[in-house]
Amino acid sequence: MLFKKLLAGILFLQTAAAFAGDDFSKENFKNTPLTASMHMLEGAGGNITVLTGPEGTLLVDCDFAPMAEKLVAKLKEIGGDSPRFIVNTHFHYDHTGSNEVFGRTSTVISSTQLRERLKTEQTLWGKQHPPAAPTALPTVTFESNLTLHLNGEEIRLLHLPHGHTDGDTVVLFSKASIASLGDLYFSGMYPIFHPEHEGSLAGYAKNLGKILKLLPESARIIPGHGPLSTKAELVRYHAMILASIEVVKKAKRGGKTLAQVQKAGLPSEWEPFSHGYLTTDKWLALVYKNVR
């Protein structure tokens, strides 16, 4: 557990640093094989899900643009090629940056809301980002769900808005029993949601509940950041969020201040979710601000 916590924290901090313009020259991709044709890649940004096969390579998310060349090299190493399809889970640039590179030859797929975000200037982590290049924009969009059939796999795309952002998509690989959740799941870490992008704490918890109902017990889960997980770990993550909400709600109704809530803390079982960017005190402040 300690190793997984440290790894998750390092990956998240790498992503935050990359937004600040770090050098990508030392970044590489780590591959976790899942099946003969499916892999999880961890690079400089969000995790990437890969499906390879004779009908072409599909990616769920694609990391920062400077990582595109290294990504293609890794794809060829694991039996794939430059992607035929890319599914974006949400618009944040550590997940969509390489759209600009691959969009010239790949079909990029997303929720309608995600495409609208990329088309316009956005503020993320206090930094202004101009509209994405035309080649970065998804060319296939959907409102609620979409199903793809590729390399013998049924790939279900579900738009679950108002969790992390308004454009969140989860991707379910039915045959392989693999779920790619984007930033609706930070493995081993307190979650982050963006009200400025129409994300919400309530929506985050609600959407995780919906996902859990769809997953078999054997499902393997690829988070937006952090290590590969089981359904049991996702159940615990969801329970932590619900417990945090209830603790803070009860305290607020009792007239407790934020400082008092932070001093009392959370039950010790949830402390392992604390990490360098979002400590328990900061998480409680976030929950306190977003519950009544």
C-alpha positions, -999 to +999 in steps of 0.1 A: +000+000+000+028+024+009+045+018-024+013+024-043+007+056-024+042+069-031+039+060-068+005+076-072+017+108-055+048+110-077+027+105-109+003+132-099+030+157-090+048+149-123+015+159-141+012+191-121+048+200-129+043+194-166+015+219-167+041+244-155+062+237-186+087+211-174+112+195-198+097+163-212+130+149-225+135+126-195+100+113-195+092+078-208+063+054-208+059+024-185+038-004-199+015-027-179+003-056-201-034-064-194-042-089-222-025-100-254-039-069-270-045-044-242-021-024-222-019+005-197+007+031-203+020+056-177+039+086-190+042+123-182+004+129-181-027+109-175-027+071-179-033+057-214-053+026-223-042+008-255-061-017-276-040-032-305-050-055-333-053-060-370-080-034-373-058-007-359-047+008-325-072+026-302-061+048-274-080+062-244-063+095-238-029+104-253-007+124-229+010+158-236+019+167-272+057+165-266+052+129-256+037+119-290+069+106-306+078+085-276+042+072-275+043+060-310+077+042-303+061+025-273+030+015-293+052-002-319+072-019-291+040-035-278+027-046-312+006-015-321+011+014-344+002+051-346-034+053-334-064+049-357-088+060-329-083+082-298-110+085-272-106+115-249-119+111-213-120+149-206-104+180-221-074+185-197-042+187-216-023+159-199-050+137-215-056+154-248-023+172-257-012+147-284-046+152-302-028+180-321-002+156-334-023+125-340-055+143-352-040+146-387-043+109-392-064+096-363-102+098-356-105+116-322-137+108-303-152+126-273-183+140-257-197+171-273-189+191-242-152+182-244-149+194-279-165+227-270-139+231-242-110+225-266-124+250-290-123+278-265-098+294-241-097+277-208-082+284-174-066+254-157-044+255-126-044+292-128-030+293-163-047+305-194-048+280-223-057+292-258-081+273-280-066+240-293-053+237-328-079+225-354-061+192-357-067+186-319-104+188-321-125+156-319-142+148-352-167+124-337-188+135-308-217+121-288-241+132-261-247+102-238-232+070-252-214+054-281-203+019-289-173+009-310-164-025-323-127-030-330-103-060-329-130-083-316-138-059-286-170-041-278-160-007-265-187+013-247-183+050-242-205+067-215-207+104-210-210+111-172-210+149-168-205+171-138-180+149-119-144+159-127-156+182-155-187+185-177-172+164-205-162+132-186-163+099-205-156+065-192-147+037-215-157+001-209-140-028-227-167-055-224-147-086-235-116-078-215-135-066-185-114-034-183-127+001-175-108+033-183-122+060-160-100+091-167-100+115-138-132+102-123-107+080-105-074+090-089-061+057-076-050+059-040-056+097-038-083+121-027-102+131-059-101+164-077-130+181-094-132+214-112-163+236-106-148+261-131-154+233-157-188+223-143-174+195-122-188+189-087-183+168-056-219+155-057-216+146-093-183+129-088-197+106-061-229+100-081-211+091-112-188+066-094-219+049-080-232+045-116-199+031-128-197+006-099-231-008-109-219-016-144-186-033-135-182-070-128-163-080-097-134-092-119-130-058-136-096-042-138-097-004-136-074+021-152-074+054-133-066+088-147-036+088-124-020+061-102-017+024-105-040-002-120-068-011-096-095-037-088-132-031-084-127-036-046-103-007-046-127+015-065-155+005-040-132+017-012-125+049-030-162+056-035-168+048+002-141+073+013-158+101-007-192+093+007-178+090+042-160+124+039-192+141+027-212+127+056-186+136+082-184+172+069-222+175+065-228+164+101-201+188+114-215+218+094-250+211+106-236+211+142-221+245+136-185+234+134-160+257+116-136+244+089-108+247+114-127+224+138-135+199+111-098+198+101-087+194+137-111+164+141-100+150+108-114+118+092-114+082+104-079+068+102-089+043+075-091+072+050-057+088+059-038+068+033-056+088+006-037+119+017-010+130-007+014+158-014-010+179-035-042+172-017-036+164+020-065+155+043-067+191+055-070+204+020-095+176+010-117+185+040-116+222+030-127+212-005-156+191+009-165+218+034-169+243+006-190+221-015-215+206+009-244+220+029 
